[in-house]
Amino acid sequence: MQYQKQNFKDEKLKKEIIWGLEFEEKILEIKRVTKIVKGGRNMSYRALIVLGDKTRRVGLGVGRADDVNLAIQKAVINAKKNIVCISLTKTSSIPHIICQKYGTSKIILIPAKKGTGIIAGGALKAVLEMSGVNNIVAKQLGSRNILNNARATIKALTTIKDTISNSIELLTKNNIFYKRALKRFEFENND
């Protein structure tokens, strides 16, 4: 894995080119975890990374290994596999309020006016920055678990696409229905 060397103030932020697109990665958490075995404790590390191009693509990856660098590499590979595309408005916001639950974590995403910025905390802010959402208000409720809040945010951002496509299908179905009804009405009135 080759990284382009950039001078960033935050060393946890790196740029990477995947499929011809430039992605940035941000480390949310590096945690030392233990596993109790017959001979004692096995120490390893868990890395949580958000990967995004700051336009409409974002991915979340988790990696575990005995070394921190290996855990980060595994997390990046996992994030590449889990990249999703999201739908945004012209003002780089979301079209409607979203309430999402993942495990015991609950989040609320509220669209905001242009120029508001990202008003959020913790994992939500990192995921929203990497996904390219610029104007939003977000709130974490329930658990403060970083992994669950990040997954809830990505799940909420993917539901936008589903709701928009469902509403477009309903509009086209209603439009076809009204066109047929109008043709019947015109045909009956012409006779």
N, C-alpha and C positions, 0 to 999 in steps of 0.2 A: 504494500500500500504506500503510494507516494503522495506526500503532502506538498502543496506549494508553500514555500516559506514566505510568510507575510509578517510584517511588524505590527502586531496588535497589542493594545494595552492589556487586554485580557488574554492570557496565555491559554485559557481553556477553549478559545474559539479558533477553529482552523477551517480552511477552505479546501474543498476536494471536488474534483471533476468526475461526475458519474453520468454515463450515457450522454456525454456531450454537454451536460448542464453543470453549472457550478453550484455546489451545495456547501453550506457551512454547518459545522457541528458544534454543539454546545454541551458540555458535561454538566448534567444536573446533580449527580451524586456519585461519589465513590465511597463504598461502605465495606468495612471488613466484616466478614461473616464467618461463623464457625460451625463445624459439624462434629458432633460427639460420636466417636467410634470406640471400638473395643480398646485400642491402644492409647486413647486420649482425645485430643481435639485437633481437627484439621482446620487450619486457617486458610481462607481464600478471600478474594475481593469481588465485589459486585459493582459494575459500572452501569450507569443509566445515562443515555445520550439522546439528544434531540438533533435530528438532521433535517435541514430545510434550505430552500433556495430563496426565501423571503418574497416569493411571488404567490404561489398557490400550492406548493408541494411540501409535505412535512412527513417525517417518519420518527418513530420512537424505537430505541433498541436497548436491550438489556444483555449484558455479558458477564459471565462468571469465570474466573481463572485464579491460579495460584499467584500470578503476577499482575500488577496494576496495568501495565502496558498491554498484556494479552487480553485482559478483561475489556479494556477500551477498544481494542481491535475487534473483538467478538461483538461488542455492542454496536460498533459502526456497521459491521456486516449485517447484523440483525436489523438495524434501522434502515439499511438499504432495501432489505426484503419487505419492509413494512411501510414503504412510502405510499401516501395517499394524496389525492388531489382534492382540493376543497373549492367551493363556489363562494365568491365574494361579490359585494356590490361595487359600484363605481367609486365610492368613497373609501374603499378598502375596509369595509365593515361587514357585518353579517346582516342578512335581510330581516331577521325576526329574533325574538327572545327565545333562548334555548335553555331548558333545564335538563340536566343529564345526571345519571347515577351510574357509578361503577364500583361495585363492592359496597363499602360503607361511605365512600366519598361522594359528595353531591356538589355539583357546580352549577352556577347560573351565568350565562353569557347574555349581555344586553348590548344591542347596537348603540353607537354613539355618533354625534355629529362630527363633521370633518374638523380636524384640528384638536380633537380631544386627547388622542394618544391612547396608550394601553394603560388602563387603570386596573391592575391585577397584582397578585402576589404569588410568590413561590413558583411552582412548576407551571402554573397557568401562563404566567408572563413569558417564560422561556418558549413554551410551545406556540403561543400566539405570535411572538416576535419572529420565530423561524418560519411560521406559516404565511406571514405577510399581512396579517391583520393589523391595521394601524390605528383604528378608532373603535374602541370597545371598552366596556366596563364588565369586569368579571368578579365573581365572589365564590370562595370555597366554603362549603358547609360540611359538617360531619367530620370525617377523618382528615388528618393533615398528612397522610401518607403521600410522599412525593410521587411514587410510581402510580398509585391509583388515581391521583389527581391528574397526572399527565395523560394516562389512558382515558380517563373520563373526558378530558378536553378534546383529544383526537376523535373519540367516539362522537362527541357533540358536533365537531366540525364536519364529520362525514355524514351526519344526519341532515345537514343543510342541503347537500346535493340530492338526497332522497326526497326531501320535502319539496324542493323546487321542481324536480322532475315529475313528482306526483301531481303537483298543482298544475304544471304545464299540460300533462295528460288530461286532467279534469277539464281544463280550459278548452283544449281542442275537442274533447268529446262534447262538451256543452255547446261549443261553436258549431260543430257538425249538426247537432240536434236542432239548434235554432235555425240554421240554414235550411234544413229539410222542412221544418215547420213553416218557415217563411215561404218556401216554394209551394207547399201544399195550399197555404192561405192564398197566395197569388193565383194559383191554378184554379181554385174554387171561385175566387172573385171574378176571374176573367170569363168564366162560363156564365 
